[in-house]
Amino acid sequence: MTKSFQSIKGTKDLLPPETTRWRTVESVTHDFMGRWGYKEIRTPVFEQTELFARSVGEESDIVSKQMYTFSDQSKNSLTLKPELTAPVMRAYIQHDLARTGALTKLYYIDSLFRQERPQAGRLRQFHQYGVEAIGSPYPEQDAEVIALAYKLLQKLGVDNLTLYLSSIGSKECRDRYCQLLVDYLAPYHDKLSQTSQKRLKTNPLRILDTKDPEEQDILQKAPHLLDHLENDDRIHYESVKRHLTDLNIPFIQAHSLVRGLDYYSRTTFEITHPRLGAQNALCGGGRYDRLIEELGGKPTPAVGFAAGIERILMAMEKIEVIAEDTPTGVYIVAACDAARPIIVELAVDLRDAGITADFDTIRRSLKSQMREANRLNCAYAVFIGEDELRKNCVQVKNLTTTGKQVEVKTNNLVNYLQNPD
Ligand code: AMP
């Protein structure tokens, strides 16, 4: 037997009607972002590997073990994008988007690729929407981005959100804090996992992310980064909190929210949902004031977030699915063989006039065609039999409300369907 194929582990086919739910999320997102003043950006599916190494950081999980990296025929090292901030910043610098205004607000809806161990809510190709607000160092911009993340989830019908908020300060205060953390952990060195022992040297902040209960115990009494912020960082953080309170957006202060990526500074946040189990993060983001400079641009502050669409769909309780599933369509039924060529033309004429129309191409019986009209949830069935062919008319049956059937002249059908009785 010929071999059949399976999708790659950690990737997913989106089949109808699931695609309709996706389109709803996408169209609500486009609409929402527009109202908040964000413009869409789309970047290529792969980039130079170095872009991610330099921005996300060599020590991060993403760069050290999750990237899909390959050489093209010219031996360039390329990587399928494992996150979207670096490509957006690369595009911002490359096209000098700063010239279009002192504040640039961009959003995206896109696919990402990470070689993680697949499980519920964790895929190897997945999708995110997100924003990047570039140009403002001020706390009102952080608050706007966090409010957008929170309110868009609510708009999508995701309730029971928990927003965790923190600040990791500037690089200088973080470096100082890292030393405090390393000193605190020194007596526990042998009790730490190998990963954490390695992180003590490479990226001590990441130890705070540990899921190991024994390490979490050890960390109970560790110094808190929030207690070691510089004055300016603390004022910024207090102001973000005040804005969120004024906006009635509830948050929990999280001491260990360091985020996996290296380029953050000051504000970090995450939104979780209880329905998602172990992979409960819907959305994560924060401020990254040095990233653009590190990628070769002029120093420009920025803040943003990314939200995982697969997880949002898992958490979504109610969503009004757009038009598609509500009965609007017309099913054209051939009640005799002589009508079969006519229904093709009629369907195309109706579609040209903007009416959703379908018909049978596998020559089914009258009864099966009617069953199909109901299965497709059509609002009307249009019949053509021998009588109708002779009289140049059709029978139009209302399938949803009245069940009424009327005779309509064929050349008046579009008009009738646009203004039914
Ligand atoms: P990150 O880019 O890691 O900050 O992730 C932002 C959001 O993307 C997370 O909160 C998740 O909702 C989603 N996400 C991250 N990794 C995955 C994955 N492997 N599969 C599905 N969703 C993911």
Boltz pocket constraint, residues with backbone or C-beta under 6 A from the ligand:
constraints:
  - pocket:
      binder: B
      contacts: [[A, 82], [A, 83], [A, 114], [A, 116], [A, 121], [A, 122], [A, 123], [A, 124], [A, 126], [A, 127], [A, 128], [A, 260], [A, 271], [A, 281], [A, 282], [A, 283], [A, 284], [A, 285], [A, 306], [A, 307], [A, 308], [A, 309], [A, 310], [A, 311]]
      max_distance: 6.0
